[in-house]
């Protein structure tokens, strides 16, 4: 295994990034992604109900949850980013992924402030706000694709194949294998 590849698999900080084989970032991003998607659904639904105020308010709350979730997820993501060697395709992909997510967080902060000015009205979510939410989902999809590329193509924070092999052995094969399922890569 190349040294830069080994470096991308081992966490710099187990506390902030998660232990070997269990990174926090992929789990933490489910909070902002879920809040984003639900917010867009609430925005659309506010146009098909006779009482849109609760959906508009719910969407605003979901955006606030998304921003808070993104801040937490970004800490773990940044820890993973700094483990990558600069100048590599993995580093460039991770940098674009990070910039897109920071841009999305800023766009949603602007969207939140925009919505907060109209909070309490009994109108559906404005078309400008709905359009911004839809555009953000498109950017989120691109960012998610890049995050998937980091994990599934470049193996960032994914355990080595020797460790993965334990998941495909029958119990008697695992018991006879020295080191068990959870071998650790050497520390840096």
C-alpha positions in Angstrom: 0.0 0.0 0.0 1.3 3.5 -0.9 2.2 5.7 2.1 -0.2 8.4 1.0 -3.0 5.8 0.7 -2.2 4.4 4.2 -2.2 7.9 5.6 -5.8 8.5 4.1 -7.1 5.5 5.9 -5.8 6.2 9.4 -7.6 8.9 11.4 -5.5 11.9 12.6 -7.7 12.2 15.6 -9.8 9.3 16.8 -11.8 11.7 19.0 -12.8 14.1 16.2 -12.5 11.9 13.2 -13.6 8.5 14.5 -11.5 5.3 15.0 -10.0 3.3 12.2 -12.7 1.8 10.0 -15.5 3.9 11.7 -15.2 7.5 10.5 -17.7 10.0 12.0 -18.1 12.2 8.9 -20.3 9.9 6.8 -22.6 9.3 9.7 -22.8 12.9 10.7 -23.7 14.2 7.2 -27.0 12.3 7.4 -28.4 15.0 9.7 -27.8 18.0 7.3 -28.7 16.0 4.2 -32.0 14.8 5.8 -32.8 18.3 7.0 -32.1 19.7 3.5 -34.3 17.2 1.7 -37.1 17.5 4.2 -36.9 21.3 4.0 -37.4 21.2 0.2 -40.4 18.8 0.7 -41.9 21.2 3.2 -41.4 24.1 0.8 -43.2 22.3 -2.0 -45.9 21.0 0.3 -46.6 24.6 1.5 -47.9 25.3 -2.0 -50.5 22.4 -1.9 -52.2 23.0 1.5 -54.7 25.5 2.7 -52.6 26.1 5.9 -49.0 26.6 4.7 -47.7 28.4 7.8 -46.7 25.3 9.7 -44.8 23.9 6.7 -43.0 27.2 6.1 -42.1 27.4 9.8 -41.0 23.7 9.7 -38.8 24.3 6.7 -37.1 27.2 8.4 -36.4 25.1 11.5 -35.0 22.3 9.3 -32.7 24.8 7.7 -31.4 25.8 11.1 -30.9 22.1 12.0 -29.1 21.6 8.7 -26.7 24.5 9.4 -25.9 23.2 12.9 -25.5 19.6 11.6 -23.2 20.8 8.9 -21.0 22.6 11.3 -20.6 19.4 13.4 -20.1 17.2 10.3 -17.5 19.7 8.8 -15.2 19.2 11.8 -15.0 15.5 11.2 -14.7 16.1 7.4 -11.9 18.6 7.9 -10.0 16.0 10.0 -10.3 13.6 7.2 -9.2 16.2 4.6 -6.0 17.0 6.4 -5.0 13.3 6.4 -4.8 13.4 2.6 -1.5 14.2 0.8 -1.7 17.5 -1.1 -1.5 17.4 -4.8 -3.2 14.0 -5.1 -6.6 13.4 -7.0 -8.1 12.5 -3.6 -7.0 15.8 -2.0 -8.3 17.8 -5.0 -11.7 15.9 -4.9 -11.9 16.4 -1.1 -11.1 20.1 -1.5 -13.9 20.6 -4.1 -16.3 18.6 -1.8 -15.4 20.9 1.1 -15.8 24.1 -0.9 -19.2 23.0 -2.2 -20.4 22.1 1.4 -19.1 25.5 2.7 -21.0 27.3 -0.1 -24.1 25.3 0.6 -23.9 26.3 4.3 -23.5 29.9 3.4 -26.4 29.7 0.9 -28.6 28.1 3.6 -27.6 30.7 6.2 -28.7 33.4 3.7 -31.9 31.4 3.0 -32.6 31.1 6.8 -32.2 34.9 7.3 -34.4 35.6 4.3 -37.1 33.3 5.6 -36.8 34.6 9.1 -38.0 38.0 7.9 -41.2 36.5 6.7 -41.7 34.1 9.7 -45.2 33.9 10.9 -46.9 34.8 7.6 -49.6 32.5 6.5 -48.3 32.3 2.9 -46.6 29.4 1.2 -42.8 29.6 0.9 -41.8 32.2 -1.7 -40.8 30.9 -5.1 -37.3 32.5 -4.7 -36.7 30.6 -1.5 -38.1 27.4 -3.0 -35.8 27.9 -6.1 -32.8 28.4 -3.8 -33.6 25.2 -1.9 -33.9 23.3 -5.2 -30.6 24.7 -6.5 -29.0 23.7 -3.2 -30.2 20.1 -3.6 -28.5 20.0 -7.0 -25.2 21.2 -5.4 -25.7 18.8 -2.6 -26.0 15.9 -5.1 -22.8 16.9 -6.7 -21.0 17.2 -3.4 -22.4 13.8 -2.3 -21.2 12.3 -5.5 -17.7 13.6 -4.7 -18.0 12.3 -1.1 -18.9 8.9 -2.5 -15.9 9.1 -4.9 -13.6 9.8 -1.9 -14.8 6.7 -0.1 -15.5 4.2 -2.8 -12.9 5.1 -5.5 -10.1 6.5 -3.4 -10.8 4.6 -0.1 -10.5 7.6 2.1 -11.0 6.4 5.7 -12.0 2.9 4.4 -10.1 0.0 6.1 -7.6 -2.0 4.1 -8.6 -5.1 2.2 -6.9 -7.4 4.6 -9.2 -6.1 7.4 -12.3 -6.2 5.1 -11.6 -9.8 4.4 -12.8 -10.8 7.8 -16.3 -9.9 6.8 -16.3 -12.6 4.2 -14.9 -15.5 6.2 -17.1 -18.1 7.8 -16.9 -18.2 11.7 -14.5 -21.2 11.8 -12.2 -19.5 9.3 -12.2 -16.2 11.3 -11.5 -18.1 14.6 -8.5 -19.8 13.0 -7.2 -16.6 11.5 -4.6 -14.8 13.6 -5.3 -11.1 14.4 -9.1 -11.4 14.0 -11.4 -9.1 12.1 -10.2 -5.8 13.5 -6.5 -5.5 12.7 -5.3 -1.9 13.0 -3.0 -0.2 10.6 0.2 1.0 12.3 0.0 4.5 13.8 1.9 7.2 12.0 
